[in-house]
Amino acid sequence: MPFAINLNWLAIVAAVIASVVIGLLWYGPLLGSAWMKEMGVAPDFKPDPALLKRSLLLMIVSALLTAVVLACAIELCLPSTSSADDDAPHAMVGLTVALGVWLGFYVPLLLGGVAWENRSWKLFGINAGYHLAALLAAGMILAHWR
């Protein structure tokens, strides 16, 4: 049975933008101070602009890879893809897939930081919360705008 996944690249770009904006807010005005404290970064630390550009580029690439894989996972999880009669609401499929990806992939990786890198539970919560928010936003965008 041939199977093709059609990706909506505009939705993927929108999901990337949403993820980056959430990240800039999350690690900036919302929880930036707490994150810096947990990471052991001095409050008056000013990173090199070249390092900021590199970090932002890596954040965008990471968000792009995540959005593409999440879009594929959402497409595969829609009942119409597997020849079922009725689709669940697309938003619910997007939320469910995003939550599953977070719980099955992101949480275990972040728990490794607590277990092996002596990271604090507070840092785990900050980072896990960001990834959950970004994935849920991306999942909603990708499922609704497919």
C-alpha positions in Angstrom: 0.0 0.0 0.0 1.6 3.3 -1.0 1.8 5.8 1.7 2.8 9.5 1.3 2.8 12.2 3.9 2.1 15.7 2.6 3.6 18.3 4.8 2.3 21.8 5.0 5.5 23.9 5.0 3.7 27.1 6.0 2.3 25.3 9.1 5.8 24.0 9.9 7.2 27.5 9.6 4.4 28.8 11.9 5.2 26.0 14.4 8.9 26.9 14.3 8.1 30.6 14.9 5.8 29.7 17.8 8.4 27.5 19.4 11.1 30.1 19.1 8.8 32.9 20.5 7.8 30.6 23.4 11.4 29.9 24.1 12.5 33.5 24.0 9.7 34.4 26.4 10.2 31.3 28.6 13.9 31.7 29.1 13.7 35.5 29.0 11.2 37.5 31.0 9.1 34.6 32.3 11.7 32.2 33.8 15.0 33.5 32.6 16.3 34.5 36.1 15.3 31.2 37.7 16.9 29.3 34.8 20.1 31.3 35.0 20.3 30.7 38.8 19.8 26.9 38.3 22.4 26.9 35.6 24.9 28.7 37.8 25.0 31.8 35.5 25.7 35.1 37.1 22.7 37.5 36.9 24.8 40.2 35.2 26.2 37.8 32.6 26.2 39.2 29.1 26.8 36.6 26.3 28.9 37.4 23.2 26.6 38.5 20.4 28.2 35.8 18.1 27.2 33.2 20.7 23.7 34.5 20.8 23.4 34.2 17.0 24.7 30.7 17.0 22.4 29.7 19.8 19.4 31.2 18.0 20.3 29.4 14.8 20.6 26.1 16.6 17.2 26.8 18.3 15.6 27.4 14.9 17.1 24.2 13.4 16.0 22.2 16.4 12.5 23.6 16.2 12.4 22.8 12.5 13.4 19.2 13.0 10.9 18.8 15.7 8.1 20.4 13.7 8.8 18.2 10.7 8.8 15.0 12.8 5.8 16.1 14.8 3.9 16.9 11.5 4.6 13.4 10.2 3.5 11.8 13.5 0.3 13.8 13.5 -0.4 12.8 10.0 0.2 9.1 10.8 -2.1 9.3 13.9 -5.1 10.8 12.1 -7.7 8.1 11.7 -8.3 9.1 8.0 -4.7 8.2 7.3 -5.4 4.6 8.4 -8.7 4.5 6.5 -10.9 4.9 9.6 -14.3 6.4 9.1 -14.2 9.5 11.3 -11.4 11.7 12.3 -11.0 12.9 15.9 -10.9 16.7 16.1 -7.6 17.6 14.6 -6.7 19.8 17.6 -7.1 16.8 19.9 -4.9 14.7 17.7 -2.2 17.4 17.7 -2.4 17.8 21.5 -2.3 14.0 22.0 0.7 13.4 19.7 2.6 16.4 21.2 1.9 15.2 24.7 3.1 11.7 23.7 6.2 13.0 22.1 7.0 15.1 25.2 6.3 12.3 27.7 8.0 9.6 25.6 11.1 11.4 24.4 11.7 14.8 26.1 10.9 13.8 29.7 13.3 10.8 29.7 16.1 12.9 28.2 15.6 15.6 30.7 15.4 13.0 33.5 18.9 11.9 32.4 20.1 15.4 33.3 18.8 15.0 36.8 20.1 11.4 37.2 23.6 11.8 35.6 24.4 15.5 35.4 23.3 16.5 38.9 20.8 18.9 37.4 18.1 20.2 39.9 14.5 19.2 39.8 13.7 22.9 39.4 15.8 23.1 36.2 14.1 19.9 35.0 10.7 21.6 35.6 11.7 24.8 33.8 13.1 22.9 30.8 10.3 20.3 30.7 7.7 23.0 30.9 9.2 24.9 28.0 9.3 21.8 25.8 5.7 20.9 26.8 4.4 24.4 25.9 6.4 24.5 22.6 5.2 21.0 21.6 1.6 21.7 22.4 1.6 24.9 20.5 3.3 23.3 17.5 1.0 20.3 17.7 -2.1 22.5 17.6 -0.7 24.6 14.7 0.3 21.5 12.7 -2.9 19.5 13.3 -5.2 22.4 12.7 -3.4 23.8 9.6 -2.7 20.6 7.8 
